[in-house]
Structure formats: structure tokens, C-alpha cells
Amino acid sequence: MKRDLRLHLSLRFLTIYRKMVAGNGMLYPILGFASCVAFIYMSFGDLKLSSFPKEPRLSFVERNETQFFLDGKPLYVNGWNSYWLMAHSVDETTRPRVSAMLQAGAKMGLTVCRTWAFNDGGYDALQISPGQFDERVFKALDYVIAEARQHGIRLLLSLVNNLQAYGGKTQYVKWAWQEGVGLSSSNDSFFFDPSIRKYFKNYVLTVLTRKNTITGIEYRNDPTIFAWELINEPRCMSDPSGDTLQDWLEEMTAFIKSIDKNHLLTIGLEGFYGPKSLKKSTVNPEEWASILGSDFVRNSNITNVDFTSVHIYPDNWFHVLGFEEKRNYVSKWVRSHIEDCDKELKKPVMFTEYGLSNQNKDFQPSQREQFYRTILDSIYKSAKKKRSGAGALVWQFLVEGMEEYNDDFGLVPWESPSIYKLTVEQSCRLARIQGLIQEKGNMNELCSKRE
């Protein structure tokens, strides 16, 4: 119907133009030219526009002291982890899961999803070998970013893994060793070997300057990306003093900022206090946590680190505590890091992973809601006081049929009504603080049901 109308109008303009030229010579050349332009637009002007959905307008997230800001207003985050988005975007048969997860997150009022922007070596690797990339997998990451934009979700993209999953620092060390340039076969040589540092810098440069084949926007210029995470859960146990890791963090954060000054940057820490910290014996779960080569305050105090990151896994840290004891510890853990950021670091803190294992001997499904609420309530109370507790990301959400990607912390949110309800409740509480209920139609509709 719309196309027929345009064709009809185009023919009318052409008839008028012919009459003007025949009856008046060149008396109205400007009108005649305008008629021709209108003819061309009416006939063909919508061909390109109809091929692409309208892009929602986005601004970059910024930081001022202990708060995130977006469009001049404080921003507090309720979000989740789905590390598998790129892996599932490679194959057309699994790609719908990505869209379904992002759409579901948006329906729950979630605003940030943390996911992997790496896969080093192995099956469907993004980086096949140092400096060699699979364009097919890069296009999958392009899709993740473009799809997130369409659903109004921002991405916290992690650049490498301290663990072996998806390659991680182990793969970088193997590459250097295989090429005969590695200084050591130790995984920790990732942090001190000059050749490996060069490998990683090249990877970072390639990712940050990547031009998205769908949106045409370089990653470093795309506000869909909430922030970069340097490394997931860094540890350098060969140097408990923390000096080796600190040196690497300072060099790599400066390198990233030299390429991308638009985006925020965090490290990806677990949040443990180092051997020189007064909190090593009062807040750390046990003695082992102080000798991992990391230190929450020292590492996070690096100038180019915009916000701090903390993980919460009492099931992995304690093996004799009951549920209530773990929950009490978590309250203390969260308060301690918010206090550090309020008083000393003067930066926002994001609890970028939290979860409760379903493999605990005393596990009850209702415990997850209580555990999550303990963390989310702490964020809400901090946000109400305009303090540094800036958000939390649950580990992890999936869609149906993804058992091979699940672990003992993951869940399909709509299959757990109590978790779904709590998640939406947190989204709405934070949205009210930010004054977003009336501004955003989807939040107004979502949260009006909760009042």
C-alpha cells in the first residue's frame, strides 16, 4: 500500500514537470529539478531505510567519583552474566538463543549483560593463533553487540580469562612456548613475558578497533559497550607480593586507554585483599586468599581503572559453613567493598558475579532468593544514599536447552518465579531512584504492575 502510494505520487510529479517544461520553457528550472528529486526519492528512497531497523540513540556511560552517570543522571545497574553469547552466535541454529536471552533480560528491566569477547585457540576460536582471527567468529561478536543494541542492553565485555576455559592465559603461554619465544611454561608468564604481552596487546588493539560489519561502528566508538573488563579473575600465585600482577595491570590499562577513551574500564577482580592489607585476616574468607598475587585496593587504585569489580562465591570459598553463616559473611563482604570505594578508592563498585551453588548438601531452591536478596538489598541501600554500590550481575542466566553450558550456579530465570520476581523488583527499585519509571515506557509498564 505504502509502495503503491509512492509510485502514484511519483508519476504525478513527473506529469507536472513535463507540463512546466512544455508550457514555460525553463521558466521554472528550480521547481522542475525539485520535482525530479522528489520523483527519485518517492520511487527509490525507502529501499535502504527499510532494510535496517531504526537504531536507538545511546550515550556512553561515564563516571563521576563513586557513581556512574548516563545522560547527566546517576546510573545503577541490575544485570546478569551470559558468557556464551558469542559462542552461540557463530552458528545460525543457536543464534536465536542469543536474541531470546537479550530480549528476556530487557523484559526484566535488566540493563547490562557481562559476556566473553574472547575465545583463544580451540573450537570456534576468535583468535586462532597470535594475531590470526576467524572472521566468522568476529561476525558473531558483531551480531551480539548489534543485537544487544536493539534490545537496549549494554555489554560488559571481558578480554581474556585467567582460567583455562576458552583458552585464557594458558593458551597464550602455549603459543609462546610453541613458537620458541616463551620465557617459561608457567601460566603466570602471561603477566611477565614480553612476547606474550605483545600478543595480548595486539589482540586488544584488534578488538577495540574492530568495525562492526552490521552497524558500521568501531567497537571503541560504540556506546552499546558499557565497559571493558581486562581479565576475568586475575591471579598470579607465583608472586604473592602482587608486584608482577600490578605491573601488568598498570601497563595494560594504560594501553587500553590510549586506544579507547570513550569507554569505562575495570579489571575483573574477585575482590580479595593482599598480604599488606589490614583486611586480609578480617574480611578475606581464609588465609589462602591473601597470597594469590592480587589485592583489591591496590589493584583498583590504578589511575586508568574507572570502577572496581568483585565476585561473590561463598560456596567455593568455604566448605564447612552452613547457609546462614555464608549469608552473614556475604553481607560483611559486600559492605567492606562498598566502604573501600566510598572512603578510599572513590570509585563505583560492581559485583560482577554472584551465585549460590545447587550442589550444596543443604541446598534448597528458596535459599537462592534469600542469597540474591542479601546482595541486591545492599546495592539498593547504597544507591539510595548515592554511594558507591553501583550494581550487581548474577551468574548466570540461560535459556532452555542449554544444559551443556550450565553449571551449578546457572538458571533459566522464567523457570524460577521467585527469582524472576526478585529480579524485576530490583530493576524497578533502581529505576525509581534514577527517575526512569516515567521516562521509559517499558519500565513504566513493568514497574506499575509491582506497585
C-alpha positions as CSV (number, residue, x, y, z in Angstrom):
1,M,0.0,0.0,0.0
2,K,2.7,2.4,1.0
3,R,4.8,1.5,-2.1
4,D,1.8,2.0,-4.4
5,L,1.1,5.4,-3.0
6,R,4.7,6.5,-3.5
7,L,4.5,5.3,-7.1
8,H,1.3,7.2,-7.7
9,L,2.8,10.4,-6.3
10,S,6.0,10.0,-8.4
11,L,4.0,9.8,-11.6
12,R,2.1,12.9,-10.6
13,F,5.3,14.8,-10.1
14,L,6.7,13.7,-13.4
15,T,3.5,14.8,-15.2
16,I,3.7,18.3,-13.6
17,Y,7.3,18.6,-14.5
18,R,6.6,17.8,-18.2
19,K,3.8,20.4,-18.3
20,M,6.0,23.1,-16.8
21,V,8.8,22.5,-19.3
22,A,6.4,22.3,-22.3
23,G,4.4,25.4,-21.4
24,N,7.1,27.7,-19.9
25,G,10.4,26.6,-21.3
26,M,13.0,27.0,-18.5
27,L,10.9,29.5,-16.5
28,Y,10.7,27.2,-13.5
29,P,14.0,25.2,-13.6
30,I,14.3,25.0,-9.8
31,L,10.8,23.7,-9.4
32,G,11.4,21.2,-12.2
33,F,14.6,20.0,-10.6
34,A,12.9,19.6,-7.2
35,S,10.2,17.6,-8.9
36,C,12.7,15.2,-10.3
37,V,14.5,14.8,-7.0
38,A,11.1,14.1,-5.4
39,F,10.4,11.6,-8.1
40,I,13.6,9.7,-7.4
41,Y,13.1,9.7,-3.7
42,M,9.4,8.6,-3.9
43,S,10.4,5.8,-6.2
44,F,13.5,4.5,-4.5
45,G,14.2,6.5,-1.3
46,D,12.9,3.8,1.1
47,L,14.9,0.9,-0.3
48,K,17.9,1.3,2.0
49,L,16.0,2.6,5.0
50,S,13.6,-0.3,5.0
51,S,16.5,-2.8,5.2
52,F,17.7,-1.7,8.7
53,P,15.7,-1.1,11.9
54,K,15.9,2.3,13.4
55,E,18.9,2.5,15.8
56,P,18.0,3.6,19.3
57,R,20.0,6.6,20.5
58,L,22.7,5.8,23.0
59,S,25.2,7.8,25.0
60,F,28.4,6.5,26.7
61,V,28.2,5.6,30.3
62,E,30.5,7.9,32.3
63,R,31.8,8.1,35.9
64,N,32.0,10.9,38.4
65,E,33.7,9.9,41.6
66,T,31.7,7.0,43.1
67,Q,28.8,7.0,40.7
68,F,28.1,6.0,37.1
69,F,26.3,8.6,35.0
70,L,24.3,8.4,31.9
71,D,22.9,11.5,30.1
72,G,23.8,13.5,33.2
73,K,21.9,11.3,35.6
74,P,23.2,8.7,38.1
75,L,23.0,5.1,36.8
76,Y,22.6,2.0,38.9
77,V,22.9,-1.4,37.3
78,N,20.9,-4.6,37.7
79,G,22.2,-7.1,35.2
80,W,23.4,-10.6,34.5
81,N,26.1,-12.9,33.1
82,S,25.7,-14.9,29.9
83,Y,29.3,-15.7,29.0
84,W,28.2,-17.8,26.0
85,L,26.6,-15.2,23.7
86,M,29.4,-15.1,21.1
87,A,29.8,-18.8,21.0
88,H,26.1,-19.2,20.3
89,S,26.1,-16.5,17.6
90,V,28.6,-18.4,15.4
91,D,26.0,-21.0,14.3
92,E,22.7,-19.9,12.7
93,T,20.9,-22.7,14.5
94,T,21.8,-21.5,18.0
95,R,21.8,-17.7,17.3
96,P,18.1,-17.4,18.3
97,R,19.1,-18.2,21.9
98,V,21.2,-15.0,22.0
99,S,18.3,-12.8,20.8
100,A,15.9,-14.6,23.2
101,M,18.2,-14.1,26.2
102,L,18.7,-10.4,25.4
103,Q,15.0,-9.9,24.9
104,A,14.2,-11.7,28.2
105,G,16.8,-9.5,30.0
106,A,15.2,-6.4,28.7
107,K,11.7,-7.6,29.8
108,M,13.0,-8.0,33.3
109,G,14.3,-4.4,33.3
110,L,18.0,-5.6,33.2
111,T,20.4,-3.1,31.7
112,V,23.9,-4.7,31.5
113,C,25.0,-8.2,30.4
114,R,28.6,-9.4,31.0
115,T,29.9,-11.8,28.4
116,W,33.1,-13.1,26.8
117,A,34.8,-11.1,24.0
118,F,37.5,-13.8,23.7
119,N,37.9,-17.4,22.7
120,D,41.6,-18.2,22.3
121,G,42.5,-21.4,20.4
122,G,40.3,-24.5,20.4
123,Y,36.8,-24.9,18.9
124,D,35.3,-21.9,17.2
125,A,38.2,-19.7,18.4
126,L,38.0,-16.0,17.7
127,Q,41.8,-15.8,17.9
128,I,43.1,-18.9,16.2
129,S,46.8,-18.1,16.9
130,P,48.6,-14.9,17.9
131,G,47.3,-12.2,15.5
132,Q,45.2,-14.6,13.4
133,F,41.4,-14.3,13.7
134,D,38.4,-16.2,12.4
135,E,36.2,-13.6,10.6
136,R,33.2,-15.9,11.0
137,V,33.6,-15.7,14.8
138,F,34.3,-12.0,14.7
139,K,31.0,-11.5,12.9
140,A,29.3,-13.5,15.7
141,L,30.6,-10.9,18.2
142,D,29.4,-8.2,15.8
143,Y,26.0,-9.8,16.0
144,V,26.0,-9.9,19.8
145,I,26.8,-6.2,20.0
146,A,24.2,-5.2,17.3
147,E,21.5,-7.4,18.9
148,A,22.2,-6.0,22.4
149,R,21.8,-2.5,21.0
150,Q,18.4,-3.4,19.5
151,H,17.2,-4.6,22.9
152,G,18.6,-1.6,24.9
153,I,21.1,-3.8,26.7
154,R,24.7,-2.7,27.3
155,L,27.6,-5.2,27.4
156,L,30.5,-5.6,29.8
157,L,33.0,-7.3,27.5
158,S,35.8,-9.3,29.1
159,L,39.0,-9.6,27.1
160,V,40.8,-12.7,28.4
161,N,40.4,-15.4,31.0
162,N,42.7,-16.2,33.9
163,L,41.2,-19.7,33.8
164,Q,41.7,-22.2,31.1
165,A,38.1,-22.1,29.8
166,Y,38.0,-20.5,26.3
167,G,41.8,-20.5,26.1
168,G,42.8,-17.9,28.7
169,K,46.3,-17.1,29.8
170,T,47.2,-20.8,29.4
171,Q,46.7,-20.6,25.7
172,Y,48.9,-17.5,25.3
173,V,51.7,-19.3,27.2
174,K,51.4,-22.3,24.9
175,W,51.6,-20.2,21.8
176,A,54.8,-18.5,23.1
177,W,56.3,-21.9,24.1
178,Q,55.4,-23.5,20.7
179,E,57.0,-20.6,18.8
180,G,60.2,-20.9,20.8
181,V,59.9,-17.4,22.3
182,G,58.5,-18.2,25.7
183,L,60.5,-17.5,28.8
184,S,58.7,-20.1,30.9
185,S,56.0,-22.7,30.7
186,S,54.4,-21.3,33.8
187,N,50.9,-19.9,33.3
188,D,51.9,-16.8,35.2
189,S,54.5,-16.0,32.5
190,F,51.4,-14.4,30.8
191,F,52.0,-11.5,33.1
192,F,55.8,-11.0,32.7
193,D,56.8,-12.5,29.3
194,P,57.4,-9.6,26.8
195,S,56.4,-11.8,23.9
196,I,53.1,-12.7,25.5
197,R,52.4,-9.1,26.5
198,K,52.9,-8.2,22.8
199,Y,50.5,-11.0,21.8
200,F,47.8,-9.6,24.2
201,K,48.3,-6.0,23.2
202,N,47.8,-7.0,19.6
203,Y,44.6,-8.8,20.5
204,V,43.3,-5.8,22.4
205,L,44.1,-3.4,19.6
206,T,42.3,-5.7,17.1
207,V,39.2,-6.0,19.2
208,L,38.9,-2.3,20.2
209,T,39.4,-1.1,16.6
210,R,37.1,-3.7,15.0
211,K,34.5,-2.2,12.7
212,N,31.2,-3.9,13.3
213,T,30.0,-5.4,10.0
214,I,26.4,-4.9,11.0
215,T,26.4,-1.4,12.5
216,G,29.4,0.0,10.8
217,I,30.7,1.3,14.2
218,E,34.1,0.6,15.6
219,Y,33.8,-1.2,19.0
220,R,35.7,1.7,20.7
221,N,33.1,4.1,19.4
222,D,30.0,2.1,20.3
223,P,28.1,3.1,23.4
224,T,26.4,-0.3,23.4
225,I,29.5,-1.5,25.2
226,F,29.1,-0.5,28.8
227,A,32.8,-1.1,29.7
228,W,35.8,-3.3,29.0
229,E,36.9,-5.9,31.6
230,L,40.6,-6.5,31.3
231,I,40.8,-10.1,32.6
232,N,38.4,-12.5,34.4
233,E,39.6,-13.2,37.9
234,P,43.3,-12.5,37.6
235,R,45.7,-14.4,39.9
236,C,49.5,-14.5,39.9
237,M,50.3,-17.0,42.6
238,S,54.0,-17.2,41.7
239,D,54.4,-13.7,43.1
240,P,52.3,-13.4,46.3
241,S,53.6,-9.9,46.8
242,G,51.4,-8.7,44.0
243,D,54.1,-6.7,42.2
244,T,54.0,-8.8,39.0
245,L,50.3,-8.5,38.5
246,Q,50.3,-4.8,39.5
247,D,52.9,-4.0,36.9
248,W,50.9,-5.9,34.2
249,L,47.7,-4.2,35.2
250,E,49.2,-0.7,35.0
251,E,50.7,-1.4,31.6
252,M,47.6,-2.9,30.1
253,T,45.1,-0.4,31.5
254,A,47.2,2.5,30.1
255,F,47.4,0.7,26.7
256,I,43.6,0.3,26.5
257,K,43.0,3.9,27.5
258,S,45.5,5.0,24.8
259,I,43.2,3.4,22.2
260,D,39.8,4.0,23.7
261,K,39.0,7.0,25.8
262,N,35.2,6.6,25.4
263,H,34.6,3.5,27.5
264,L,34.9,2.8,31.2
265,L,37.5,0.1,32.2
266,T,37.5,-2.4,35.1
267,I,39.9,-5.2,36.0
268,G,37.7,-8.2,36.7
269,L,39.0,-8.9,40.2
270,E,37.5,-11.4,42.7
271,G,37.9,-8.8,45.5
272,F,40.5,-10.5,47.8
273,Y,42.7,-8.4,50.0
274,G,46.5,-8.8,49.6
275,P,49.2,-9.6,52.2
276,K,49.8,-6.0,53.2
277,S,46.1,-5.2,53.7
278,L,44.6,-4.9,57.2
279,K,41.6,-6.7,55.9
280,K,43.4,-9.8,54.9
281,S,42.5,-11.5,58.2
282,T,39.2,-9.8,59.0
283,V,37.4,-9.9,55.6
284,N,39.1,-12.4,53.4
285,P,37.5,-15.8,53.6
286,E,40.7,-17.6,54.6
287,E,44.5,-17.1,54.6
288,W,44.9,-18.5,51.1
289,A,43.0,-15.5,49.7
290,S,45.8,-13.1,50.6
291,I,48.6,-14.9,48.7
292,L,47.0,-15.1,45.2
293,G,49.0,-12.1,43.9
294,S,46.1,-9.8,43.7
295,D,44.9,-7.0,46.1
296,F,41.5,-5.3,45.7
297,V,42.5,-1.9,46.9
298,R,46.0,-1.7,45.4
299,N,44.9,-3.0,42.0
300,S,41.7,-0.9,41.9
301,N,43.6,2.3,42.8
302,I,45.3,2.3,39.4
303,T,44.5,5.6,37.7
304,N,43.1,4.1,34.5
305,V,40.7,1.8,36.3
306,D,37.3,3.5,36.3
307,F,35.4,1.2,38.6
308,T,36.1,-1.8,40.8
309,S,34.9,-5.4,40.4
310,V,34.1,-8.0,43.0
311,H,32.8,-11.6,42.8
312,I,30.8,-13.4,45.5
313,Y,31.1,-17.2,45.7
314,P,31.0,-18.4,49.4
315,D,30.4,-22.0,48.2
316,N,33.8,-22.0,46.6
317,W,35.5,-20.2,49.5
318,F,34.1,-22.2,52.5
319,H,33.4,-25.9,52.8
320,V,32.1,-26.2,56.4
321,L,29.8,-23.2,56.8
322,G,26.0,-23.6,56.7
323,F,23.8,-21.4,54.5
324,E,23.0,-18.7,57.2
325,E,26.7,-18.4,58.0
326,K,27.5,-17.9,54.4
327,R,24.8,-15.3,54.0
328,N,26.1,-13.4,57.0
329,Y,29.6,-13.5,55.6
330,V,28.3,-12.2,52.2
331,S,26.7,-9.2,53.9
332,K,30.1,-8.4,55.5
333,W,32.0,-8.9,52.2
334,V,29.7,-6.5,50.3
335,R,29.7,-3.9,53.0
336,S,33.5,-4.0,53.2
337,H,34.0,-3.3,49.5
338,I,31.4,-0.6,49.3
339,E,33.2,1.0,52.3
340,D,36.5,0.8,50.5
341,C,35.1,2.6,47.4
342,D,33.2,5.2,49.4
343,K,36.1,6.2,51.6
344,E,39.4,5.3,50.0
345,L,39.1,4.5,46.3
346,K,36.4,7.0,45.4
347,K,35.2,4.8,42.6
348,P,32.0,2.8,41.9
349,V,32.0,-0.9,42.8
350,M,30.2,-3.5,40.7
351,F,29.6,-7.0,42.0
352,T,30.1,-8.5,38.6
353,E,29.5,-12.2,39.5
354,Y,27.4,-13.7,42.4
355,G,25.9,-17.1,42.7
356,L,24.8,-19.9,45.0
357,S,25.6,-23.5,44.1
358,N,22.8,-26.0,43.9
359,Q,25.3,-28.7,44.8
360,N,25.4,-27.8,48.5
361,K,24.4,-30.6,50.8
362,D,21.8,-28.4,52.4
363,F,20.6,-26.6,49.2
364,Q,17.0,-25.6,49.0
365,P,15.7,-23.6,46.0
366,S,14.4,-20.9,48.3
367,Q,17.9,-20.2,49.5
368,R,18.8,-18.7,46.2
369,E,16.2,-16.0,46.6
370,Q,17.4,-15.2,50.1
371,F,21.1,-15.1,49.0
372,Y,20.4,-12.9,46.0
373,R,18.2,-10.6,48.1
374,T,21.0,-10.1,50.6
375,I,23.2,-8.7,47.8
376,L,20.6,-6.7,45.9
377,D,19.3,-5.1,49.1
378,S,22.9,-3.9,49.9
379,I,23.1,-2.3,46.4
380,Y,19.7,-0.7,46.8
381,K,20.6,0.8,50.1
382,S,23.9,2.1,48.8
383,A,22.2,3.6,45.7
384,K,19.5,5.3,47.8
385,K,22.3,7.1,49.7
386,K,24.1,7.9,46.5
387,R,27.1,5.9,47.5
388,S,29.5,3.6,45.6
389,G,27.5,0.4,45.4
390,A,26.7,0.7,41.7
391,G,25.2,-2.6,40.7
392,A,25.4,-6.4,40.6
393,L,25.4,-9.1,37.8
394,V,24.1,-12.5,38.7
395,W,25.9,-15.6,37.5
396,Q,24.4,-16.9,35.3
397,F,21.2,-16.8,33.1
398,L,20.5,-19.1,30.3
399,V,17.5,-20.1,28.0
400,E,16.0,-23.6,27.7
401,G,18.0,-26.4,26.2
402,M,21.5,-25.2,27.3
403,E,22.4,-27.9,29.8
404,E,26.0,-28.2,28.4
405,Y,26.6,-24.5,29.1
406,N,25.2,-24.6,32.6
407,D,26.9,-25.0,35.9
408,D,25.8,-25.4,39.4
409,F,25.0,-21.6,39.6
410,G,23.1,-21.1,36.4
411,L,19.3,-21.0,35.9
412,V,16.6,-20.1,33.4
413,P,15.0,-17.1,35.2
414,W,11.4,-17.6,34.0
415,E,11.5,-21.2,35.3
416,S,12.1,-19.8,38.8
417,P,9.2,-17.5,39.6
418,S,10.7,-16.2,42.8
419,I,14.0,-15.3,41.2
420,Y,12.2,-13.7,38.3
421,K,10.0,-11.6,40.6
422,L,13.0,-10.5,42.7
423,T,15.0,-9.6,39.6
424,V,12.2,-7.4,38.3
425,E,11.7,-5.9,41.8
426,Q,15.4,-4.8,41.9
427,S,15.2,-3.3,38.4
428,C,12.2,-1.3,39.4
429,R,13.7,-0.1,42.7
430,L,16.8,1.1,41.0
431,A,14.8,2.7,38.2
432,R,12.7,4.7,40.7
433,I,15.9,6.1,42.3
434,Q,17.1,7.1,38.8
435,G,13.7,8.6,37.9
436,L,13.3,6.3,34.9
437,I,9.8,5.0,35.5
438,Q,8.1,7.8,33.7
439,E,10.8,8.4,31.2
440,K,10.9,4.9,29.7
441,G,7.6,3.3,28.6
442,N,8.8,-0.3,29.1
443,M,9.9,0.4,32.7
444,N,6.6,2.2,33.4
445,E,4.6,-0.7,32.2
446,L,6.9,-3.3,34.0
447,C,7.0,-1.5,37.3
448,S,3.4,-0.2,37.5
449,K,2.5,-3.9,38.0
450,R,4.6,-4.0,41.1
451,E,3.2,-1.0,42.9
